[in-house]
Amino acid sequence: MAKILIVYYERTGSTEAMARAIAAGVKDGGGEPVVKRVEDTSIEDLKAADGVVFGSPTYYGLPAPRMLALFEESVRCHGDLAGKVGGAFAASANVGGGNETTVMALIQAMLVHGFVVPGSPAGDHFGPVSVGAPDRRVQSQCGEYGKRIAALAAKLHG
Ligand SMILES: Cc1cc2nc3c(=O)[nH]c(=O)nc-3n(C[C@H](O)[C@H](O)[C@H](O)COP(=O)(O)O)c2cc1C
């Protein structure tokens, strides 16, 4: 069973709610989700997972500094994460407030590590995004995303 770590930062709950919805999708897709706050996530946690999904609120169009700090720390395992499945999601306050640029910044960093990141021809193309707390549309996008990540991880690592 593919182990999928979902690591997130949040201050007001929206990103955490998305993380839980993605975890439910991972489970539905036959994977084993592990949900952790970024503050509780170690380099060993990243190395132990078959796939890692990173989630952050949008801060000035970018991931929160605490999430970027994990990437900075992750230089210690540079090379060890190559070939794992990766994904990203983000919350913002506004439509056009930078949630997709936040997702893309996370994906950019993941590609440097060599993560394999799936896109989607329908719905949220780059990864789930939410304006404020996830509504039904976002919950559904998160669930589908979790399933897709679990299926790809099973294909690559099962
Ligand atoms: C320092 C700071 C910067 C922010 N920058 C943006 C921004 O550039 N665009 C935006 O739409 N929302 C911005 N927000 C709002 C958050 O991204 C938004 O409230 C998000 O849903 C919070 O997620 P959380 O509930 O998981 O903490 C910012 C909030 C803070 C505290």
The ligand as an ORCA input file, in Angstrom:
! r2SCAN-3c Opt
* xyz 0 1
  C       0.876     37.223      5.758
  C      -0.316     36.877      4.913
  C      -0.257     37.067      3.540
  C      -1.341     36.734      2.724
  N      -1.250     36.905      1.371
  C      -2.313     36.608      0.585
  C      -2.250     36.800     -0.825
  O      -1.242     37.201     -1.393
  N      -3.357     36.490     -1.567
  C      -4.514     36.030     -0.979
  O      -5.493     35.793     -1.687
  N      -4.584     35.797      0.353
  C      -3.520     36.065      1.137
  N      -3.580     35.843      2.491
  C      -4.761     35.150      3.038
  C      -4.576     33.632      3.215
  O      -3.891     33.054      2.130
  C      -5.963     32.980      3.310
  O      -6.672     33.552      4.371
  C      -5.901     31.473      3.461
  O      -7.169     30.918      3.182
  C      -5.482     31.064      4.873
  O      -5.310     29.683      4.942
  P      -5.342     28.893      6.353
  O      -6.771     29.020      6.871
  O      -4.997     27.494      6.013
  O      -4.358     29.553      7.271
  C      -2.513     36.167      3.312
  C      -2.578     35.990      4.705
  C      -1.487     36.328      5.492
  C      -1.576     36.087      6.989
*
